[in-house]
């Protein structure tokens, strides 16, 4: 089974914008720009008249230190701090044009101290803020990578996630859920819009399950959706969130695309049905219409209403069933040889139910031509692949005397109806009151198309039960 993963990365525009704000410049460029900015600022301040308020105040140099710290980091910021200190003292603090700070007035010393304190605080705070922004940016980048990996994983697994705010009726889908439902990514969703995507025949079921989940029941369902006119199968699971008063606040869940799985299951089911139908027709012809593979409901329909019912739980119950069927057959005039075979067949079927399923039920029915005993159990059933061996392979036994028991039933009874599956096995044993051939048997053999005749001019010889086994095996092989 091949899966094609279609993954569309999220838009990179926000990421590029944020990265532009936090671009790392080359180290040499930061130092060079700091020197250039210090020179430009000093030139501008030198051109101002002495009466201008900023002439002898360090505020421009403090702001320049902050700007350099934001743009280029701590190294150029320290350089800006040092250059600003000596430049401000050299050009603006009397005595002018001296290298070392030798302020002669209280105002000059106040300005230098204000510069030292202001630049240190602003520069340090700015550098810390820049580092914090860089750390936030790194975390944001990591989260974007995690989200990107999550989207890829969901695309590979064909599983998306969703969250529903019950109070606001806002449904948030992951990218994969949008892809599964065939809806453009980013389309605003609500619970009602989601239900519109559900197959009409499943809509009431899904809605009822969600309402039950809001009352605290588990939410794990499979249903169909309509995507571009096609049917998809999805599996949904969710966990509900409740407030302190027990009122639902919302739910978080997953959606898995199981369309391929459902199609595979359907293909297997159809294959099994075809196989069983082939077995049924072949076995019916090979046993001259005596073993009929059918359904539980068909056996009940053929048998009609019961004359008597018995529970099979102990070996004593087997004797009760045999004795009841024997008495009824004798009262209807069945000859003793057929009664004996009928009772033996019933015993084999009832023993199988008791031995392999722990018990079951037996019912006695009056048919058009005789009697039928139906024995049902809730055991694991008989595998489809074992049916040909049970009917056709001489000496075969699935477990204990199971295989040989069916051969006894087929040999002694006029007809044996068999319905088996995971839900259990039902066996109907029919015995005519007298040796008559029914038209139903002949038509069934003709319909199967497997009646064998000898060469032209010789006597017609129906194939025996066990002589058909090689023929059947050659076909199924």
C-alpha positions as CSV (number, residue, x, y, z in Angstrom):
1,X,0.0,0.0,0.0
2,X,1.6,3.3,-1.1
3,X,1.1,6.6,0.6
4,X,1.8,9.9,-1.1
5,X,2.6,12.6,1.4
6,X,1.7,16.2,0.3
7,X,3.3,18.8,2.6
8,X,3.0,22.5,2.1
9,X,5.3,24.6,4.3
10,X,3.8,27.5,6.1
11,X,4.4,31.0,4.8
12,X,7.9,32.3,5.6
13,X,7.0,36.0,5.5
14,X,6.7,36.5,9.3
15,X,9.9,34.7,9.9
16,X,11.9,36.8,7.4
17,X,10.5,40.0,8.9
18,X,11.6,39.0,12.4
19,X,15.0,37.9,11.2
20,X,15.5,41.3,9.5
21,X,15.0,42.9,12.8
22,X,17.6,40.7,14.5
23,X,20.1,40.6,11.7
24,X,23.7,40.0,12.9
25,X,26.1,42.5,11.2
26,X,29.8,41.7,10.8
27,X,31.8,42.6,13.8
28,X,34.1,45.0,11.9
29,X,31.1,46.8,10.5
30,X,29.7,47.4,14.0
31,X,32.9,49.0,15.2
32,X,33.3,51.1,12.0
33,X,29.7,52.3,12.2
34,X,30.2,53.2,15.8
35,X,33.2,55.4,15.1
36,X,31.4,57.0,12.1
37,X,28.2,57.7,14.2
38,X,30.3,59.2,17.0
39,X,32.0,61.5,14.5
40,X,28.7,62.6,12.9
41,X,27.1,63.3,16.2
42,X,30.0,65.3,17.4
43,X,30.0,67.3,14.2
44,X,26.3,68.1,14.5
45,X,26.6,69.1,18.1
46,X,29.7,71.3,17.3
47,X,27.6,73.2,14.7
48,X,24.9,74.0,17.3
49,X,25.0,77.4,19.0
50,X,26.3,77.5,22.6
51,X,22.9,78.5,23.7
52,X,21.3,75.3,22.5
53,X,20.1,73.2,25.4
54,X,21.9,70.0,24.3
55,X,25.2,71.7,23.8
56,X,26.6,70.8,27.2
57,X,24.4,67.8,28.1
58,X,25.3,64.1,27.4
59,X,21.9,63.0,26.3
60,X,22.8,62.6,22.6
61,X,25.8,60.4,23.4
62,X,23.7,58.3,25.8
63,X,21.1,57.8,23.1
64,X,23.9,56.9,20.6
65,X,25.2,54.3,23.0
66,X,21.7,52.8,23.2
67,X,21.3,52.8,19.4
68,X,24.7,51.1,18.9
69,X,23.8,48.5,21.6
70,X,20.6,47.7,19.8
71,X,22.1,47.5,16.3
72,X,25.5,45.9,16.9
73,X,25.6,44.4,20.4
74,X,27.8,44.9,23.5
75,X,31.3,45.2,21.9
76,X,30.4,48.3,19.7
77,X,28.3,49.6,22.6
78,X,31.3,49.6,24.9
79,X,33.3,51.4,22.2
80,X,30.5,54.0,21.8
81,X,30.5,54.5,25.6
82,X,34.2,55.1,25.8
83,X,34.3,57.3,22.7
84,X,31.3,59.3,23.8
85,X,32.9,59.9,27.2
86,X,36.2,61.3,25.9
87,X,34.5,63.1,22.9
88,X,32.0,64.8,25.1
89,X,34.7,65.9,27.5
90,X,37.1,67.0,24.8
91,X,34.7,69.1,22.8
92,X,32.1,70.3,25.3
93,X,33.4,70.3,28.9
94,X,35.7,73.1,29.9
95,X,38.7,73.2,29.6
96,X,38.0,72.3,26.0
97,X,40.3,70.2,23.8
98,X,41.9,68.2,26.6
99,X,42.2,64.5,26.5
100,X,41.6,63.7,30.2
101,X,38.5,64.7,32.0
102,X,39.4,67.9,33.8
103,X,36.1,69.7,34.3
104,X,36.6,73.0,36.1
105,X,32.9,73.6,37.0
106,X,30.4,71.8,39.0
107,X,28.1,71.6,35.9
108,X,30.9,70.0,33.9
109,X,31.4,67.3,36.5
110,X,27.7,66.8,36.8
111,X,27.5,66.3,33.1
112,X,30.3,63.8,33.0
113,X,28.8,61.8,35.9
114,X,25.4,61.9,34.3
115,X,26.9,60.6,31.1
116,X,28.7,57.7,32.9
117,X,25.7,56.7,34.9
118,X,23.2,57.2,32.1
119,X,25.2,55.5,29.4
120,X,26.0,52.5,31.7
121,X,22.4,52.0,32.7
122,X,21.0,52.5,29.2
123,X,23.7,50.5,27.5
124,X,23.5,47.6,29.9
125,X,19.7,47.5,29.8
126,X,19.8,47.7,26.0
127,X,22.3,44.9,25.7
128,X,20.2,42.7,28.0
129,X,17.1,43.5,26.1
130,X,18.9,42.7,22.8
131,X,20.1,39.4,24.2
132,X,16.6,38.6,25.4
133,X,15.2,39.4,22.0
134,X,17.8,37.1,20.5
135,X,16.9,34.4,22.9
136,X,13.2,34.8,22.1
137,X,14.0,34.7,18.4
138,X,15.9,31.5,18.9
139,X,13.0,29.9,20.8
140,X,10.6,31.1,18.1
141,X,12.8,29.6,15.4
142,X,12.9,26.3,17.3
143,X,9.1,26.4,17.8
144,X,8.7,27.0,14.0
145,X,11.0,24.0,13.3
146,X,9.0,21.9,15.7
147,X,5.7,22.9,14.1
148,X,7.2,22.2,10.7
149,X,8.3,18.7,11.8
150,X,4.9,18.1,13.4
151,X,3.2,19.1,10.1
152,X,5.5,16.7,8.2
153,X,4.8,13.9,10.8
154,X,1.1,14.4,10.5
155,X,1.3,14.3,6.7
156,X,3.2,11.1,6.8
157,X,0.8,9.5,9.3
158,X,-2.3,10.9,7.6
159,X,-3.3,12.2,11.1
160,X,-4.2,15.8,12.0
161,X,-5.1,17.5,15.2
162,X,-7.8,19.9,16.2
163,X,-9.1,21.9,19.1
164,X,-12.7,23.1,19.7
165,X,-13.6,26.0,22.0
166,X,-17.2,25.0,23.0
167,X,-18.0,28.3,24.5
168,X,-16.9,30.4,21.5
169,X,-17.7,27.7,18.9
170,X,-14.3,28.1,17.3
171,X,-12.7,25.0,15.7
172,X,-9.0,25.1,15.0
173,X,-7.5,22.6,12.6
174,X,-3.9,21.7,11.8
175,X,-2.7,21.8,8.2
176,X,-3.2,18.0,7.8
177,X,-6.9,18.2,8.9
178,X,-7.5,20.8,6.2
179,X,-5.8,18.5,3.7
180,X,-7.9,15.5,4.8
181,X,-11.1,17.4,4.5
182,X,-10.1,19.1,1.2
183,X,-10.7,22.6,2.6
184,X,-8.3,25.5,2.0
185,X,-5.9,26.0,4.9
186,X,-6.8,28.9,7.2
187,X,-10.6,28.7,6.4
188,X,-12.5,29.7,9.7
189,X,-14.2,26.6,11.0
190,X,-17.0,25.9,13.5
191,X,-18.7,22.7,14.7
192,X,-21.6,23.2,12.3
193,X,-19.2,23.7,9.3
194,X,-17.5,20.5,10.3
195,X,-20.8,18.6,10.4
196,X,-21.5,19.8,6.9
197,X,-18.4,17.9,5.7
198,X,-19.7,14.6,7.3
199,X,-21.5,12.1,5.1
200,X,-25.3,12.7,5.4
201,X,-25.9,9.2,6.6
202,X,-23.3,9.5,9.3
203,X,-24.1,13.1,10.4
204,X,-26.6,12.2,13.1
205,X,-24.4,9.5,14.5
206,X,-21.4,11.9,14.7
207,X,-23.4,14.6,16.3
208,X,-24.9,12.2,18.9
209,X,-21.5,10.9,19.8
210,X,-20.1,14.4,20.3
211,X,-23.1,15.3,22.5
212,X,-22.4,12.1,24.5
213,X,-18.8,13.1,24.8
214,X,-19.8,16.5,26.3
215,X,-21.5,14.4,29.0
216,X,-18.3,12.6,29.8
217,X,-18.4,9.5,27.5
218,X,-15.4,8.5,25.4
219,X,-15.1,10.0,21.9
220,X,-13.6,7.4,19.5
221,X,-15.5,7.0,16.3
222,X,-15.1,6.2,12.6
223,X,-17.3,7.9,10.0
224,X,-17.4,9.0,6.4
225,X,-16.8,12.5,4.9
226,X,-17.4,14.0,1.5
227,X,-14.4,15.5,-0.2
228,X,-14.8,16.9,-3.7
229,X,-17.7,14.5,-4.3
230,X,-15.7,11.5,-3.1
231,X,-16.1,9.5,0.1
232,X,-13.3,9.3,2.6
233,X,-13.2,7.4,5.9
234,X,-11.7,9.0,9.1
235,X,-11.2,8.0,12.6
236,X,-11.6,10.7,15.3
237,X,-10.6,10.6,18.9
238,X,-10.8,13.4,21.5
239,X,-10.3,14.3,25.1
240,X,-12.8,16.8,26.6
241,X,-11.9,19.6,29.0
242,X,-14.3,20.6,31.8
243,X,-14.3,23.5,34.3
244,X,-14.6,23.2,38.0
245,X,-18.4,23.0,37.8
246,X,-18.2,20.1,35.3
247,X,-19.2,22.2,32.3
248,X,-17.4,21.5,29.0
249,X,-14.9,24.1,27.9
250,X,-13.6,22.4,24.8
251,X,-11.9,19.4,23.4
252,X,-8.6,18.4,21.8
253,X,-8.6,15.6,19.3
254,X,-7.1,13.9,16.3
255,X,-8.4,12.9,12.8
256,X,-6.8,10.0,11.0
257,X,-7.5,9.3,7.3
258,X,-8.3,5.6,7.2
259,X,-9.7,5.5,3.7
260,X,-7.0,3.2,2.4
261,X,-7.5,0.9,5.4
262,X,-11.2,0.7,4.8
263,X,-10.7,0.0,1.1
264,X,-8.3,-2.8,2.0
265,X,-10.8,-4.2,4.5
266,X,-13.6,-4.0,1.9
267,X,-11.4,-5.8,-0.7
268,X,-10.6,-8.5,1.8
269,X,-14.2,-8.9,2.7
270,X,-15.3,-9.2,-0.9
271,X,-12.5,-11.7,-1.5
272,X,-13.6,-13.7,1.5
273,X,-17.2,-13.6,0.3
274,X,-16.3,-14.8,-3.2
275,X,-14.1,-17.5,-1.7
276,X,-16.8,-18.7,0.7
277,X,-19.4,-18.6,-2.2
278,X,-17.0,-20.7,-4.3
279,X,-16.6,-23.1,-1.4
280,X,-20.3,-23.3,-0.8
281,X,-21.2,-24.1,-4.4
282,X,-18.3,-26.6,-4.8
283,X,-18.9,-28.3,-1.5
284,X,-22.6,-28.6,-2.1
285,X,-21.9,-30.2,-5.5
286,X,-19.1,-32.4,-4.1
287,X,-21.3,-33.7,-1.3
288,X,-24.3,-34.2,-3.8
289,X,-26.2,-31.4,-2.1
290,X,-25.9,-32.8,1.4
291,X,-23.7,-30.1,3.0
292,X,-24.9,-26.5,2.4
293,X,-22.9,-23.6,3.5
294,X,-25.3,-20.7,4.3
295,X,-26.1,-18.0,6.9
296,X,-27.6,-18.2,10.4
297,X,-30.7,-16.4,9.3
298,X,-31.2,-18.8,6.3
299,X,-31.1,-21.8,8.6
300,X,-33.7,-20.3,10.9
301,X,-35.9,-19.5,7.9
302,X,-35.6,-23.1,6.5
303,X,-36.2,-24.7,10.0
304,X,-39.3,-22.6,10.9
305,X,-40.7,-22.4,14.4
306,X,-39.2,-24.9,17.0
307,X,-41.2,-27.8,18.4
308,X,-38.8,-28.1,21.4
309,X,-35.7,-26.3,22.7
310,X,-32.9,-27.6,24.9
311,X,-29.9,-26.0,26.6
312,X,-26.6,-27.9,26.1
313,X,-24.3,-27.4,29.1
314,X,-23.4,-30.9,30.3
315,X,-23.0,-34.4,28.8
316,X,-26.4,-35.3,30.3
317,X,-28.0,-32.6,28.1
318,X,-26.7,-34.5,25.0
319,X,-28.7,-37.5,25.9
320,X,-31.7,-35.4,26.5
321,X,-31.5,-33.9,23.0
322,X,-30.9,-37.2,21.3
323,X,-33.8,-38.8,23.2
324,X,-36.2,-36.0,22.4
325,X,-35.3,-36.1,18.7
326,X,-35.6,-39.9,18.7
327,X,-39.0,-39.9,20.2
328,X,-40.3,-37.3,17.8
329,X,-38.9,-39.1,14.8
330,X,-40.4,-42.4,15.9
331,X,-43.8,-40.8,16.5
332,X,-43.8,-39.4,12.9
333,X,-43.1,-42.9,11.5
334,X,-39.4,-42.6,10.5
335,X,-37.8,-46.0,10.1
336,X,-35.4,-47.2,12.7
337,X,-32.3,-47.1,10.6
338,X,-32.9,-43.5,9.7
339,X,-33.6,-42.7,13.3
340,X,-30.3,-44.2,14.4
341,X,-28.4,-42.2,11.8
342,X,-30.4,-39.0,12.7
343,X,-29.6,-39.5,16.4
344,X,-25.9,-40.1,15.8
345,X,-25.6,-37.0,13.6
346,X,-27.3,-34.9,16.3
347,X,-24.9,-36.3,18.9
348,X,-21.9,-35.3,16.8
349,X,-23.1,-31.8,16.3
350,X,-24.1,-31.4,20.0
351,X,-20.8,-32.8,21.2
352,X,-18.9,-30.3,19.0
353,X,-20.9,-27.4,20.6
354,X,-20.2,-28.7,24.1
355,X,-16.5,-29.6,23.5
356,X,-15.3,-26.6,21.5
357,X,-17.7,-23.8,22.7
358,X,-18.6,-24.8,26.2
359,X,-22.3,-25.5,25.2
360,X,-25.1,-24.0,23.1
361,X,-28.7,-24.5,22.3
362,X,-30.6,-27.2,20.3
363,X,-34.0,-26.8,18.7
364,X,-36.3,-29.4,17.0
365,X,-38.2,-28.4,13.9
366,X,-40.8,-30.1,11.6
367,X,-39.9,-29.6,7.9
368,X,-41.9,-30.4,4.8
369,X,-40.3,-33.8,4.4
370,X,-39.1,-34.7,7.9
371,X,-37.4,-33.3,10.9
372,X,-34.5,-30.8,11.5
373,X,-32.4,-30.3,14.6
374,X,-30.6,-26.9,14.8
375,X,-27.6,-26.6,17.2
376,X,-26.1,-23.2,17.8
377,X,-23.1,-22.1,19.8
378,X,-21.1,-18.9,20.5
379,X,-17.7,-20.3,19.8
380,X,-15.0,-18.9,17.5
381,X,-16.4,-20.6,14.5
382,X,-14.6,-22.5,11.7
383,X,-12.1,-20.8,9.5
384,X,-13.2,-20.4,5.9
385,X,-10.1,-22.1,4.7
386,X,-10.9,-25.2,6.7
387,X,-14.3,-25.8,5.2
388,X,-13.1,-27.7,2.1
389,X,-11.0,-30.0,4.3
390,X,-13.9,-30.6,6.7
391,X,-16.1,-31.6,3.8
392,X,-13.7,-33.3,1.4
393,X,-10.5,-34.5,2.9
394,X,-10.7,-38.0,4.2
395,X,-9.5,-38.4,7.8
396,X,-9.2,-34.6,8.3
397,X,-9.9,-33.2,11.8
398,X,-9.6,-29.6,12.8
399,X,-9.6,-30.3,16.5
400,X,-10.3,-33.6,18.3
401,X,-13.2,-35.2,16.3
402,X,-14.5,-32.0,14.7
403,X,-13.6,-32.9,11.1
404,X,-14.6,-36.6,11.4
405,X,-17.8,-35.5,13.1
406,X,-18.9,-33.5,10.1
407,X,-18.2,-36.4,7.8
408,X,-20.4,-38.6,10.0
409,X,-23.2,-36.0,9.8
410,X,-22.8,-35.6,6.0
411,X,-22.8,-39.4,5.5
412,X,-25.8,-40.2,7.8
413,X,-28.1,-37.2,7.3
414,X,-30.1,-36.2,4.2
415,X,-28.8,-32.6,4.5
416,X,-26.5,-30.6,6.8
417,X,-26.8,-26.8,6.9
418,X,-23.7,-25.0,8.2
419,X,-23.3,-21.3,9.1
420,X,-20.1,-20.3,10.9
421,X,-18.2,-17.2,11.7
422,X,-16.6,-15.2,14.6
423,X,-20.0,-14.9,16.2
424,X,-20.5,-18.7,16.4
425,X,-21.6,-21.7,14.5
426,X,-25.1,-23.0,13.6
427,X,-25.6,-26.5,12.3
428,X,-28.9,-27.7,10.9
429,X,-29.3,-31.5,10.6
430,X,-32.2,-32.5,8.4
431,X,-33.6,-36.0,8.0
432,X,-36.4,-37.0,5.7
433,X,-39.1,-39.4,7.0
434,X,-38.5,-41.6,4.0
435,X,-35.8,-42.1,1.3
436,X,-36.9,-39.5,-1.2
437,X,-34.9,-37.3,-3.6
438,X,-35.9,-33.6,-3.5
439,X,-35.9,-31.4,-6.5
440,X,-34.0,-28.8,-4.5
441,X,-30.9,-31.0,-4.2
442,X,-30.8,-31.8,-7.9
443,X,-31.2,-28.1,-8.9
444,X,-28.4,-27.1,-6.4
445,X,-26.1,-29.6,-8.0
446,X,-26.9,-28.4,-11.5
447,X,-26.5,-24.8,-10.5
448,X,-23.0,-25.5,-9.1
449,X,-22.1,-26.9,-12.5
450,X,-19.9,-29.6,-11.0
451,X,-21.9,-32.7,-11.7
452,X,-19.5,-35.3,-13.2
453,X,-20.5,-38.0,-15.7
454,X,-18.7,-40.8,-17.3
455,X,-17.7,-40.8,-20.9
456,X,-20.4,-41.0,-23.6
457,X,-22.3,-44.3,-23.8
458,X,-21.4,-45.4,-20.3
459,X,-23.5,-45.3,-17.1
460,X,-23.6,-42.0,-15.2
461,X,-21.6,-42.2,-12.0
462,X,-21.9,-39.4,-9.5
463,X,-18.6,-38.6,-7.8
464,X,-18.3,-39.8,-4.2
465,X,-17.6,-37.4,-1.3
466,X,-13.9,-38.2,-0.9
467,X,-13.1,-38.7,-4.6
468,X,-14.0,-35.0,-5.2
469,X,-11.3,-33.7,-2.9
470,X,-8.4,-33.8,-5.4
471,X,-10.6,-32.1,-8.0
472,X,-11.5,-29.3,-5.5
473,X,-7.9,-28.9,-4.4
474,X,-6.7,-28.6,-8.0
475,X,-9.2,-25.7,-8.5
476,X,-8.4,-23.7,-5.4
477,X,-4.7,-24.1,-6.0
